[in-house]
Amino acid sequence: MKKLLLSTLLVLFTVTAWAQSTALRGVVVDAKTQQPLFNVTANLSNTNLSATTNQQGEFEIANPTSGNQVLYINFTGYVQKRFTLDITTEADIDLGTIYLEEDLTSEQQLSLITLTENDLGDDNSGSETTSGLLQASRDPFRQAAAFNWGQARFRIRGLDNEYGNIFINGISMNKIFDGRPQFSNWGGLNDATRNQEFINGSIPNDYTFGGILGIQAINTRASFMRTGTRVSLSGANTNYSGRGMITYGSGMNKNGWAYAGSASYRMAKDGFFDGTDYDAKSFFLAVEKKINSNHSLNLSAIYAQNSRGKNGPNTQEVVDLKGYKYNSYWGWQDGKKRNSRDKDVEEPIFILSHYWDISEKSTLNTNVSYQFGKISNSRLETNGANNPDPTYYKNLPSYYLNFHNTDGSTPIWTPDFKNAERNREDFLANSQINWDRLYLQNANKGYAVNALYADVMQDNQLTANTLFNTQISNVVGFNAGLTYRNLRSESYQEMLDLLGGGYLIDNDTFLKEEFSASDLNNPNRRIYEGDKYGYNYIMHANVVDLFTQFQFNFGKFDFYLGQNASYTEYQREGLYKNALYADSSFGKGQKISFENYGLKGGATYKLTGQHVFNFNASYYTQAPSIRNSYSNVRISDATVNGLTDEKVFGSDINYIIRTPKLKGRVGAYFNEIKDATRTSFFYADGIDIEMDDETSSDFVAEITRGISKQSMGIELGAEYQATKTIKLTAAANYGQAIYSDNADVYLNVDGRRENGLSPMVNYGTSYIKNYRVAGTPQQAYSLGIEYRDPNYWWIGANANFLTDIYLDISPLLRTNNFFNEPGQGGAAFNDVDTNVARNLLKQEKLDDIFLVNLQGGKSWRINGKTFGFFASVNNVLGLEYKTGGFEQARNANYRELLMDHASGSRTFGPKYFYGFGRTYFLNLYINF
Amino acid sequence: MKKLKYIFPVAVLTFASIFTACSPEDEQDLPTYSPTIYIEDFQKVIDGTFNESLFTNVAESGTKKWFSNSYQGNAYYEFSPFNSNETLNVAWFVTPAINVDTAVKKRLTFQTAQHHVVNVEKNFLEVLISTDFTGDVNTATWKSVTFTGPKIGSGFNYDFFNSGAVSLQEYSGNIYIAFKATGGTASANAGAYMIDNIKVF
């Protein structure tokens, strides 16, 4: 293979050696102001040939590849221009003055960022599991996915955002811990991060080999920032109610310096859901120095501090009683709403970049970044006191409605309506956390039986990379990149507030005394506010990644090949000696390492400049994330049994049309992921863990191994310029994402250590084949209309239909354990009816979603200043809708589930997430 | 190079065939289980419909036999040598024939309890299996099985304990399961044993 590639390259060199030197040039100006535009990108599609405009708006591409080529002129905030050119080797091409029109709808982007900040309730993860790569782009399909479907948690190709990559100045923002980006790290800096590039799927990019979802690359170079000052004020009723933002860009001065800065503040006393307060301050600074025509240095610093109260998913019973905005996480204290589940993110990023134009055709970009800080998620704990959660199952009517007499071999339903009604009244009267009672209980005991703590992850990450880009000949472009990442991540439990309780003893009171110490080196320690306790460990990770990429351009026909090799290494260092894992919790554990490879390729065929076909395929292996590598990383260095690489295959085929009136893409995709691992934690009842004591309830880690996922579908996105002022848009996704095979489930049950047993219990096969992968509507359709008045105002409306939305299934529920009577040596329940079982295990399909959104905006130009506003109303019809949810694994067998269904109001029913109801967003801005 | 453009029709065909081959199947498999082929929970004792004649209930030594009993809605069989006035009591309680050929896992489970057992050397419970039992416990061949018995001590009186899984892999055709209890009238040996929820699966 290598030899073939080399000889191909040699042949290509000789073929292209006698091409004459020509140039392609033009001048780019603002259509409205007639001012030249600086740093506008002009690039020839499917080559590495590109140029940016100078202060005078001029650009020149030397020796453009001959044949039928497409030139793109891109500038953030402006409508893209496209030229179809027939380039010959004989003459220069001068495009003259190119007028770029400001894109009024780009203001829309500012309203969007709120969507990506919603937590989907995964407490163990520092980052967000929302739809991947949600941002504005020029692709009509992607626009619909971001603006119209994002609020319903639509995921492109059904993929989690760990299969995409987000870059800021060439540095990957995906966390090593779980492979996902932490959007809060740059949240609120919409102006500073508006220079973005999107690449679908495995199509070549300059930064990485890339996942099958594609990449989003943010560029924060000071010289690329919009010159001038921009101030904006917004009001909304989503996560935040108010936002102020100011951004300044100096442009490049005569001495080669450019500066940019931005600051924003977002706040809400009470967000859309009850008790979700919001407080976020974000700052950005960038300095660039152009040393000479070949070298530039840029330093960008981003500091986004974000603190917000979360809202939790609820069961149907709770929603029926309290409404979908109900949030059980908060309670009144001294006349104020206090949320017990706060998420605080504070992880500043510093990126130093060197840009070197080695020659007209080669560039080298080297970046070094340092990011540090912490993510902390708070919650309440109790030691022997009542559970403070108002929605604790014993507080709800269904607890009594589903009462059974279990003395005989088959349970008999004995609902207690009187107590159910009493519970209903109590819950309605006491449906928030009672902080006063928690304080009182502590005061009575003299120590903290209730306390507020945080799970903290404190990262220090150093990333360095170098990205080389060259056009070897007219035909061949070459990219290479080498990246090194080093992470030191300390995780611990931190005491935030003893709620007047004086102190807490660092023991796990649910365990026998000899196993209860969190740290045997420091037993029975008294914990005060600010102390670390419970668990404390450092994760060390090193990742080296190399990629190369060849792009061949033959005018009508282009193709590319990319390769990737990486090495990943994790090592856990325990700071506490936990009594349950005295031999495996303290000190440095075994290093675990992974070597991974990837190969991708694709081709483009230009029938004419207006009709293009392309085909892409990518296969790579991927190291499991830290999160999925350890069975209980907090207190032990034991790794998941049979830990293995994930195998990822992605492919798509597309037809792209670009006539003057109609632009669009229709494509089909097929992705397959094999050997994925997933870990989750929960409290399990009714699980047959074959312990010798009679209890069968425990806090467990569920590890699902060998997960196979398959997603395929058809994507369509099109925009049609019906008249000069009216544009119609359409987008559709007809997809299907399923588990394509069964998986294996293990539980890690710490409590078994008390009895000298291995904590790992193998549940064998989980029959999840052909169940749907949840987390996204699998079908989505959108139709929109937009009117742009020549007098700089516009309005738009779109209607969206989303369907095939499924509940996340519990793999544990679908193992053979489902039919086994606990403690009975593998005997099945004696009342098993397979038809009933089939109904109990049927995956719930959520209701279809129909969303109508309206937007509009206007701008004025007065004395060289631009004033404008953008307004939108989303979900105009005010539909209440579920965006997703998950089955509680707590009732893990046939009998428990059957009893839970007895009254029709489930105690341990699925928990649901809801979308926003009708929301508005109004943004006023001024540019000067 | 021109031929490379055939990659597109080929890709289209490949996609079309993948889509057809992987078209939605909404059929999911249920987890598997081993249906219980024999269960005796003695609950019919409560309304008097339990047919003890299907079992063999004999005293090998002394006169005390197994008897039905119930507590708070749960019925079971019990053996008690208390007040027998006999130094040695040995009683057998044997199930009807159970054909294990249809059992998937081939396992036996049951529950046992005790009350007032002190001396497990002279007051104990055995579980035995025979394939050639014809009604006379003395002429059949018995093989003893290992199981988890009830915990001994006044704190565990009347508490039922799970036997754990007893493998029946070595058997085919009909088997007979015997519960054989031993004790005596002496107060140290006069504790009682109880059995319940016999299952073969």
Boltz contact constraints between the chains, C-beta under 6 A:
constraints:
  - contact:
      token1: [A, 407]
      token2: [B, 73]
      max_distance: 6.0
  - contact:
      token1: [A, 407]
      token2: [B, 74]
      max_distance: 6.0
  - contact:
      token1: [A, 409]
      token2: [B, 41]
      max_distance: 6.0
  - contact:
      token1: [A, 603]
      token2: [B, 7]
      max_distance: 6.0
  - contact:
      token1: [A, 605]
      token2: [B, 5]
      max_distance: 6.0
  - contact:
      token1: [A, 605]
      token2: [B, 8]
      max_distance: 6.0
  - contact:
      token1: [A, 613]
      token2: [B, 8]
      max_distance: 6.0
  - contact:
      token1: [A, 615]
      token2: [B, 11]
      max_distance: 6.0
  - contact:
      token1: [A, 653]
      token2: [B, 11]
      max_distance: 6.0
  - contact:
      token1: [A, 653]
      token2: [B, 15]
      max_distance: 6.0
  - contact:
      token1: [A, 668]
      token2: [B, 15]
      max_distance: 6.0
  - contact:
      token1: [A, 670]
      token2: [B, 18]
      max_distance: 6.0
  - contact:
      token1: [A, 736]
      token2: [B, 24]
      max_distance: 6.0
  - contact:
      token1: [A, 767]
      token2: [B, 29]
      max_distance: 6.0
  - contact:
      token1: [A, 767]
      token2: [B, 31]
      max_distance: 6.0
  - contact:
      token1: [A, 770]
      token2: [B, 25]
      max_distance: 6.0
  - contact:
      token1: [A, 770]
      token2: [B, 28]
      max_distance: 6.0
  - contact:
      token1: [A, 771]
      token2: [B, 28]
      max_distance: 6.0
  - contact:
      token1: [A, 814]
      token2: [B, 31]
      max_distance: 6.0
  - contact:
      token1: [A, 815]
      token2: [B, 31]
      max_distance: 6.0
  - contact:
      token1: [A, 816]
      token2: [B, 31]
      max_distance: 6.0
  - contact:
      token1: [A, 816]
      token2: [B, 32]
      max_distance: 6.0
  - contact:
      token1: [A, 818]
      token2: [B, 31]
      max_distance: 6.0
  - contact:
      token1: [A, 819]
      token2: [B, 33]
      max_distance: 6.0
  - contact:
      token1: [A, 823]
      token2: [B, 162]
      max_distance: 6.0
  - contact:
      token1: [A, 824]
      token2: [B, 109]
      max_distance: 6.0
  - contact:
      token1: [A, 825]
      token2: [B, 107]
      max_distance: 6.0
  - contact:
      token1: [A, 825]
      token2: [B, 109]
      max_distance: 6.0
  - contact:
      token1: [A, 825]
      token2: [B, 164]
      max_distance: 6.0
  - contact:
      token1: [A, 825]
      token2: [B, 165]
      max_distance: 6.0
  - contact:
      token1: [A, 826]
      token2: [B, 105]
      max_distance: 6.0
  - contact:
      token1: [A, 826]
      token2: [B, 107]
      max_distance: 6.0
  - contact:
      token1: [A, 826]
      token2: [B, 165]
      max_distance: 6.0
  - contact:
      token1: [A, 827]
      token2: [B, 109]
      max_distance: 6.0
  - contact:
      token1: [A, 827]
      token2: [B, 199]
      max_distance: 6.0
  - contact:
      token1: [A, 827]
      token2: [B, 201]
      max_distance: 6.0
  - contact:
      token1: [A, 828]
      token2: [B, 33]
      max_distance: 6.0
  - contact:
      token1: [A, 828]
      token2: [B, 36]
      max_distance: 6.0
  - contact:
      token1: [A, 830]
      token2: [B, 36]
      max_distance: 6.0
  - contact:
      token1: [A, 830]
      token2: [B, 39]
      max_distance: 6.0
  - contact:
      token1: [A, 837]
      token2: [B, 30]
      max_distance: 6.0
